[in-house]
């Protein structure tokens, strides 16, 4: 295989050549800090010119660059970074932005060498990147973000970051396949796992963990295991497993294999018996509250030095689920007074007589997470256990279990937990909101669950880009929601069809002088900058509707613009005693210049049997809690936002009747919305935040709402909406045998 050698210190950095090497997979990327330039070793030949390298690799892959327009873009890529005058740079960027208005790539319908050459030139110029991030060229920025978000490019950029971090060691060579420093990682042999507990629905924090696990598995050409940590029959349901798999599927996360901790119950039980016999575990009947006190004080349990025989006898009672056995638990014999309290003889087995959703009544004892997780990681061949750094104090406990059980080594890699302001990520607290009827289910748009944020209009692309941007940071911070929603807006704006809606409360009828004597219908583009979105029908009549808020702003004899029609002059207004506008007369003035009017107004022709308007409901939401970050002693019930759902009745143009549930669109001058379906006689639309501070500020005014409004709703929450469907991985029948037939791992622990 060819090799591309470069130094991370090279200026300007040859992003184009590196991108082509990564995209075509025709050269292994090597970072050598002793290198003085870039060198491609290909078929016994050394090439040191970046443009020649890119062409050679593109030719080896068959990457198309035969368009007559490509040479022009190659020339632009070479000259653009050398332009010194800011106005000239902006002019060039604006021209490119216009070019991408109706295009995904520079030439043709797929990525070509021209794309990589221009992307590399832009990426290598901090000045151009700074101008581009001002978002004055949204289409060009969309193209740039798309190219950079590809897995192969993310891997290359990650390896560059790793090389820069180690550049002080001048002889270090860092291959892209070993980027980001996963300890003992071998290309093709890395195995990661995402182990959700099937006791609730995935939320955005889980999405980060799942995406990072898949990212590293792919980066090292390894394997991702989706494993359900099903060790607590009191909380777990098959329903949650099915929905978790649906959510992962929605996020484009696909495990190479799906397993359950319950697949290994017999093996785990045998390992627990082995620990008892070796003196590394003991049974204990200390009450939970007393045990907590003893662990806190560093005091040994009265049963810590019981005989092996006594411990085995008590464990047998636990296994049988007898009244005597229910009094006992099994604890690892780690330490009494270790400064790290996680090491103070944790519980590793406990009784539970409830039927398990997969193994039925076969078991009466179940392993705890602290025991099962490291053991099953080792048994299933996991090489790197990626988990949030809230578990950091338990990492020594994890490694102690591995060593005590004589299992193969597993590396732990920490990353920061994702936290957002005004947001609950605790399953227990989310359960409380569902149980109290304060939300309509686990897919409620106010919930941070994957279903909730998808129902609110957050796209998979935005989630993925945001998570990758967070990277491997270990800093614990509470993030604002603005960044992820702003990313989402950049993705949906170029493709969201435009429609109109008029709020029905106090809407104003308008008579148009000089308008059509009978209804006229014209076809207009759904998106003025993207013809591919299609066309819509707009009805023109002499009787239209406008909103009260707009009507109040009209001055007598003012000329304004009726959007998608032309100018009109306000000739008269009728006002009631409350100062509200009840009727308006306008004179059409199509020869007027829309560029000279201050107001551009949306409107709708009044509904007729032949041309009916569609009744819709526009929904907006507030945060569920009034405090940015809950403290340990906070009472959740005291911090519930009194009113979190805001509904407005409106009329929309008839084109919205063609939308399908989950479609994203824009009501012009109102914002972006996602169609949530037909409820009664109304179509319901949920407003999508656009990332601006005003759209994300808490709307709560606790002092203005009576205390009674804080009480839970009495009605029963409707079932979770199924936005998408997936076949069940396994049927409804309870699996009596805890074994797995998915694959077999031999000799994973010592006899």
N, C-alpha and C positions, 0 to 999 in steps of 0.2 A: 504493500500500500504506500502511496505517496505521503510525504510529510511536509507540513508547512511550519517553518520555524520563525518565531518572531519574539521580540522583547516587549514586555509590557510597558517599558519606558519610551518606546519609539514615538516620536512626535513629527507630524500628526500620525495617529495610530491607523494602521491599514484596515479599517473596519470592513471595507468592501471585499478584500481578498479573504479575510477571516470568515465573513458571512458566506461567501460562495463555497469555501472549503467545508464549512459546517452544513450548508444546505444540500450540497451535492454528495456529501459523505465520500468524496474522492481523495481526501487527504486528512491524515491525523494531525491535529493541531498541537504543537509543542511550544511552550513558552521557555525560552532560554535567555536569561538576563545578561549573558555574555555576548549575545548576538548584536551586531551593529546595524542590521537591517532585516528585511524580510527575505526568506529563501524558500522556494518550492523545489523539492527533490521529486522529479516525476520521470519515470522510465529512464533513469540514469542521467538525466539532464537537470542542471540547476538554473532556476529562473529567479531573478531578483527584482524585476519591475512589477509593481502591484497590478497594473492594468493587464500586463501580459500573463501574470499568474491567474487572474480572474478569468481571462479568455481561455487559457489552457485547461483550467478545471471545468469551466462551462462546456467546453468542447468534449472533454472526457465523459461528461454526464449526458451530453445531448441537450443542454439547457439552451432553449431557443434565444437567438439574438439576431435573427435574419430580417427583422422588420426594417423597412426603409427609414423609419423614424429613430431607430436605435442609435445610429452614429451621432445624431443631434443631442441625444440625452447623454451619451458618453462624453461629448465635448462639454456639455453643461456641468457634468459631474467634475470635470477637471478644472473648469474656470470658476465655478461658483465660490469655492472656498477662498479664492484669491481676490474677490471683489472687496474693496475697502469701503466704498461709500454705502452707508446704511440704506438710503433711499433706493439704490440700485439693487441691493439684496432683497429688500421688501418687495420691489417690483417683480423680481424673479420668482419669489415665493408666491406672490399673488397669481402670477401666470400659471405656476404649477397647480395652485389650488383650483383655479378655473378648469384646468385640464382634468383634475380628479373629480370634478363635480358629478360627472356621469360615468366615471370609470373606476374600476377597482385597482387596476395596475396600469403601468405606463403604456404598454403596448399589448394588444391582444387580451385574452381572458385568463391568463395565468402568469405567475411570476417568471420574469426573464432576467437575463444578465443586466439589462438596463436598470431594472428596479434596484438590484443590489449595488450597482456602481453609484447611482444617485443617492441611495440610502446611506451608503458608506461615507460619501462626501458630506452629507448633512450631519450625520452622527459624529464625524470627526471635527466639526467646527462648533466650539462652544458658543460662539456668537450667533450662528444660525439657529442652533438649538434653543438658545435663549429667546430669539425672536419667535420661533415656532411655538414655544410654550405659552406665548401670549394669547393663543387660540384665535388669532385673526385669520388663520388659514385652516379651518376645521377639516376640510377634505384632505388636504396634504397631511395634516396631523393624524387623521384616521389611517391613512395609508402607512405612515411611518410606524404608528403604534402596532398595526397589524403585523408588519414584517418583524418588528422587534419581539412580538409576543410568541412567535413560533418557538416550539420546544428546542429545536436545534440552535437557534440564535440565543435563547435564554441560557442554554448550556455553555455556549461559547463565551458569552458575557460573564457568566459566573466564574468560568475558568480564568478570565482576565482579572476579575476581582481578586481571586485567590492568588494569582501570580503577583499582583501588585502588593499584596499583603506579605509576601515572602521575598520581595525583590532585594532585600538587604543581603540575602545569601546569594551572592552573584553566580554561584555554580548550580543553583536549583533549576531543575526543569519540571514544569508542571504540565501534564497532559490534560486535555479537556475532559477526558473520561473520568478523571479523579478530582474534579473541581469541588470546591466548597469544603474540602477537608474531612469527609466522612472517614473515620478511623478504620484502617484495615479493609477499605473497600477495594474489591476486585471487579473489574468490568465483566459483566455477564453473570456474576455470582451474588450480587446484592439482593437481599430479600427484605422488604419492608411490610408492615401490617397496619391496617386501620381497624381497631377493635371496639366498635360502639357497643354499648349495653342496650339491648332491645327493651328499654323501659320508657321510651319517649321518642320524640321526633328530632331529627338532625337540625341543629341551628348553625348560624353563620360561623361560630367558633369551630364546630366540627368540620365545616367546609374547609377551613384553613388546614386542619390536620390531615384531612383526606387528600386534599390537593397536593400538599407537600410530600406525603408518602408516595403518591403516584408520580410526582415530579422526579423524586430521587430514584425510584425504581426504573423509570424510563431513562433517566440520564445515564444510569449505569447498565442499561440493557438487562435489568434484572426482573424481579417478580414482585407483585403486590398481592398480599393476602387480605381479603375482607373477612374478619373473624368476629362473630357475635359473642360477646362476653356474657354468656347466659348462665350465671351462677346464683341468681337470686329469684326463685319462683314467685316471691311475693310481689315483684314489680314488673316482671317480664311477660310479654305477649307476642304471639306470632304476628299479630297485626302490626306491631312496631317493626318487626323484621322486614315485613313486606314493604312498608312505607319507607324505611331506611334505604332499602335497595332501590326503590323508585327514585328517591331523592338523589342517591349517588348516580344513578343512570342519568337523571336530569342534568347533573353537574359534569357529565362526560367522564365520570370516574368508573373504571371497569376493573375489578380485581381479576387476577389470573386464576384465582380459586376462592371459593367461599367456604368457610369452616365455622365451627362452633366450639367454644370451650367444652361444651357438653359432649363433643365427640371424644374427649379425652378423660371423662370422669373416672373410668376404671384405672387408667394409668396414674392419674393424679391421686386417687385413693391409695394405690399401691405405694406411691412415693411417700405419702403421709405415713403409712405404716412403717416404711423403711426408716423414716426420720425418728419415729418413736423408738424403734428397736436400736437405733444408733445413739440414742440419748439426746437427740437434737430437737425433740418436741415433747410436750407433756400436756395432759388433760387438766382442766381447771374448772371448778364450779363457783369461783368467786363472782359475786354479783357485779353487774356491769358498772354501776356507780362506784363501787369499792375498787374495782379493777382500774378505773380511770384515775382514782386518787393514788393508788399504789404506783401506777406507771408514772404519774406526775411527780411523785416524791422519790421515785427510784427505789421502791421497796419490793422485795421478792414476794411472789405468791407463796402461800403455805403449801401448795402442791408442787412447787418447782422441782423438788428433789424426790418426788414419788418414784417408786420402782417402775421399771419397764413393764412388769407384769400388771401392776395396777393401772398404768396408763393404757395398756392394750385392752384391759377389761372394760374400762370406762369408754374407750373408743368403740368397742363392740356394742355397748349399750347405745351410744350415739348413732351408730350405723343402723341399729334396729329401730331407732326412734321411740324407745321406751320412755315412760315418764321419768325414770332415773336418768336416761341418756340426754333428755331435753335440758337437764340442769347443767350439762357440761359443754365445754368447747375445747378445741385443740389449739395450743399456742406454740410458736417457734421459740426455742430456747436460745435466744440471741444474746441479750444483755439485760441486766437489771437497771443499771444507772448510766448508760451511755448518754453523753451530752445531746446526741441526736435522739429525740424521744421516739422517732419512728423505729429505732432499733431496740426498743424496750419490749421484748417478748410479744410481738403482735399476734393476734388471733389468725389462724390459718384455716380452720374448719369450724363450722357451726351447724346446728340442726335446723331443719325446716320441713314440716310435714305436708306442706302444700304440694299438689302435683306439679311437676315441671312440664312446661308446654311442649317439650320434645321427648323427654324420657319418662313421662307419666309418674307412676308411684315407685319406680325402681329404686330411687335413692331417697334417703332421709337426711343425709349429710351432704354439705356442699362446700367447696373450697372458697376462700375469700379471694378478692382480686389480687391482693399482695402475694398470695401463694401461687394462684393459677397463672397469672400473667407471665412472670419470668419462666415458669416451667413450660407452658405451652409455646411461648416464643422459641425456646430452645428446641422443643420437640418438633415444631413445624419448620425449623430451619431458618428462622428469622436471623438476619445478620445485624440489622440495625433497628433498634426500637426507638422510633421518633415519638416524643411526647412533650407536652408543655412543661415548662420549668416550675410549675406549681408542685410537681412531683419530685423536685430535686432532692429534698430531704429524704425521700424514700429510695433514691438511687442506690445507696449503700445496702439497703435492705434487699433490693432487687438482686444485686450481685451476691449477697450472702446466700440467698435462696439457690441461685445457680450453683454456687460452690458446694453448699450443703447437700444438694441433690445429685451432685456429680454430673451435671449436664454441660453441654457445650456452651462456649462463651457467646454472649450477645452484647453488642455495643449499644450504649444509650446515647442519643443525640437530643439535646434540649432545644426547644424554641419557645418564644413567648406566647402566652395565651392572648387571644384576641378579645379586647374589651372595648365596648362603645359606651358613650355617655347616654344616660337615661334608658339604659337597656339591661334587661335581665337575661342572663345565660344559664341560670341555675334551673335544672329540670324541676326541682321541687317547687321553686317559686312560679315557674310557668304552669305547672300542674295546678297551683293554687288559683291562678287566674282562670283556668279552664273550669275548675270545680266550682268556683264562685259565680260562674256565668258572666264574667266581665268581658269575655271575648267569645267569639262564636265557634272556636275550635282551634286545633293546632295549626291550621293554615290561615288564621286570622291575619290580615295585613298589618296589624300592629305588633305581631310576634316576630322575633328574630330567627324563627325557624326557616329552613330552606324553603319550605312551602309558603310561609308568610311573606318572605322578601320577594319570592318569585311572583306571588299574587299581587304584591305591591308594584311590580314592574321592573325589578332588578334582573338584568339579563345574565346569563351564564358567562358571556364574554366579559362583562364588567366585574363579576366576582373573581374570575380567573386572573384578569389583569391586576386587580387590586391585591389579591393574595400574593402573586408573584412579586409585586412591587414591595410588599412587606418583607419578603425574603426571609433569611434565617435569623433576623434580629431577635435578641433575647431581652430587649428592654420591655418592661411592663408599663404600658401606658393605656390611658382611656382615650380612644380615638373619637374624633368627631365623625359624623356621617357624611359630611360635605364631600370629601374626596371620592368616596365610592359612588355616590350619586352623580357627581360631576363626570366621572368616568363613564357612567351609564348613559348620561345625556349625549356624550360625544358619539356613543355607539348607536343610539336610537334616532338621533336627530336626522341623519341623512336618509333614513328609510321609513320614518313614521309618516303615514298619510295625514293630510290636513283636512279637518272638518270644522263645522261651526255649530255652536250651541248658544241659546239665549236663555238666561235665567227667567223662569216664568213669573216669579214674584214681582208684581208691579211693572211687568214689561209694557212697552208703549207701542200702540199701533201707529203707523206712519202712512200717510197718503202721499203718493208721489205724483206730482203734476208733470206731464210729459213722458210718463212711463208707458209701458206696453198696454194696449187695450185688452189683450188676452194673454194668458201665461205663455212665456217663451222659455225654452229649455236649451241650455248650451252645455257642451262637454268641456270641462276644464281639467288640467292636470291635478292629481291629488297632492303632488309635491312639485312646487315650481322649479326646484333644482334637480329633480330626479324623475325623468320621464318614465323610467322603468316601473315606477310604483303604480302607474295606470291612470285612468281618468275617472271623473265623477260628474254627475249631472247637477247643474245648478239652475234653479227655477227663478225667473224674473217676472215680477208682477208690479202693479201700481199700488199694492197694499202690502206693506212689509212690517216687520217687528224689530224693535231695538230694545236694549236693556235700559232700565230706569237710570242706572249710574251714568251711562253715556248721555241719555237725554238731558239729565240735569246739567251736564257740562256744555250743552249747546247754547250759543248766543244767538240772539235775533239777527237774521240776515247773514249768519256765518256760512261760509262755504267749507264743506268737508268732503271727504272721500268715502264713498261706499265701496268697500273692498270688492275686487273682482267685477266691478260695474263701472264706476266713474264718479265724477263729482256731483254734488247736489247742494242746493242753498236752502237753509232753514227759513221758511217764510212765516210760520206762525206756530205757537205752542199753546196748549190748553193746560191749565194748572188747577188742582183742587185745593180745598181749604188747608190741607196739610202741607202744601207746597210741593206735592208730587206732580210730575208730568203725566197727563192722561191721554194726550193725543198730540200729534205733530203733523204739520204739512210741510213738504219739501218740494222744490222744483228741480228737476233733473237738469244738470248743466254739464253734459258730456264733453264739451269743448274745453272745460276747465283743466288746469294743470295740477295733477295730483301731487307733484313735487312741492307745490306752494301751500298745500293745506297742512294744518297742524294735527288734524284728527283723521285717523283711518279707522272706520267703524265696521265691525261685523254685523250682519243683519240676516234675516230669514224672511222669505215670502210667507205671508199668512197662510195657515193650513187650509186646504180645501179637500173635498172628497177625492178629487182627481190627483191632487198633489199634497198628501198629508205630511205633516211633520211628525217626528218620532219622539214620544215622551221618554226622557232619560233622567237618571239620578246621578249627580256628581258627588262622589265621596272623597273626603279628605280626613286625615287622621292626625292625632297628636301622640306624644309619647305616653306610655302606660303609667309611668311614675314621674313624680315632680322633682326628684332629686337626681343630680347627675351620676352620683355613685353612692350606692348603699353601703352603710357601715355595718359592722357585725351585729350591733345591738339595735339597729333600726327595726321598727315595727312596720312591716310591709303594708298592712292595711291602712296605716296613717299616711302613707305616701302615694296612694293611688290617685292618679289624675281624675278629677270628678267627671269631666266630659272629654272623651277621646275620639268620638266619631262625629263628623259634620256632614250633613246631607243637604243638597240643594236640588230642587226640582228644576228641570230645564226642558227645552225643546231643541231637538237637533235636526240637521238636514237628513233627508231620507236615505242618504248613502250609508249611514251607519248601520242600517239594517243588514248590510252585506258582511259585517264584521263577524269573526268567529271568536269564541271565548278564548282569552289570552292574547288577542291581538293588541298591539301597541299603536297608538295614534296620538295626534295632537288636536285639541280644540283650540283654534287660533285665538290668541290674546288671553287664554286661560291656562294653558300648560299642557304637559304630556299626560296621557291617561292610558290605562289598560282596561280592556273590556272584560268585565267580570261575569257577564251572563245576564239572562232574562230573569227578573224577580217580579212576579205578579204581571203587571202590564208594562213595566218599565225596564228599559235596558240600564244596567248599572255600570258606571265607569269609576275606577279608582285613580285618584291623582298620583302621579309619579313625581317624587321630589327631584328637583333639577340641580341640586348641589349648592344653590345660593343660600346665604345665611337666612334670608327672610322665609324661605320655604321650609327650613329645618328648625327654626326657633320654636321653643315650647309655646303652645297657645294657652297654656293653663293659667287661669286667674283664680287661685283657690279661694281668695277672700270674697270673690263675687258670687260664689256658688254655695248654696245651702248645704249644711252637713249631710242632709238626707240624700243628696246626689251622690255621695261617696259610697252608698250602700250597694252591694252586689245586685245585679238584675235577677228578677225572680224567674224569668223564662228559662227553659232548658236550652242549652246550646245545641244548634243543629249539628249534624255530623260533618266531619271534615270533607271539604270539597275535593274531588278527585280531578286535578287539573290535567293529569296524564295517567295512563294506565300501563301496567307491565304484568306479564304473566308471573304467577307465584313461582319461586324457586323450588319450593316443595309444596305438597298438597296440604289439606286440612287435617289429615290423619296424624295422630300422635305417634312419634317414632319411639318404639319400645327399646331399641338398642342404641346405646350412646355412641357406638363406633362409627367411623367414617369409612366410606369406600372411595373417597375422592382421590386419595393418593396415599402412599405408604412411605414412611421414613424409617430406615433401619439403623440400629446401633446408635441411638441418639443420647443414651445415658448409660453410665456404667452399671454393670450387674452388681 
